[in-house]
Amino acid sequence: MKELLKTNDPTVIAFAQALLQGEGIDCFEMDVNISVLEGSIGILPRRLMVRDRDHFMAQAILRDNDVPLGK
């Protein structure tokens, strides 16, 4: 799996997941539990991961929809 997106904004993660799922690309959100433990104050970013083979297409989908990739 490759990291596609890293952000502190949960709305960006949700939007990106919806876009990817709409295109049939599976994704997995990492660091959710650590974000909850820190009190959801937004210090620790969450990461969105995709399969290696889907990474290029997923980047294009997010760029086309003006989602900042956070790198």
N, C-alpha and C positions, 0 to 999 in steps of 0.2 A: 504494500500500500504506500501511496505517496501523499504527502501533505498538499492540499489544494488551497486551503484558506486558513488564516489565523487571525482572529479578531476578538475583541472584548465585547462586541455588540451582539447580543443574542438574536436580535431581529435580522441582522445580516446572515447569521448562520441559518435561521429558519427560512429565509427567502432563498438562499443558495440551495438548501436541501430540497425545497419545493421545485425549483427550476430543474435540478438534476434528476429528481424522481420523475418529473414530467417528461424527461427525455430518456428515461429508462436506465439511468446511471445510478448504481448503488453507491451510497456514501455512508460514512460512519463518523459520528461526532466524538472526539476525544476530549479529555480533561473536563468533562461535565461534573464529575463528582468532586474534583479538587476545587472547582469554581464554587460549588455549593458549600464546601467546607470553609472557604474563605469568606463566606457571608454574602456572596453575590454582590460585592461592591465593585466588581469589574476590574480588579487588579490583574488577575491571571487570565490570559486569553484562552479561548477554546480553539481547537483545531478541527478542521473537516478533512477527512481522508477519503481517497478514492483508489480503486484498483490501478495498478501501473498502466494497464492497457487503456483505461478510460481517462487518464490524466490530461492528455492533450485536448480531447474533446470537451472535457469538463471546464478547462481553462477558457476555451473559446466561448462556451455557453455563458460563463460568468462575465467575461469581458463584453460580450454582446449585450448583456443586460446591465452594464455599468456597476457591477459588484466589484468593489476593491479587493484585490487578492491579498493585500496586507503583507507583502514581502519587501 
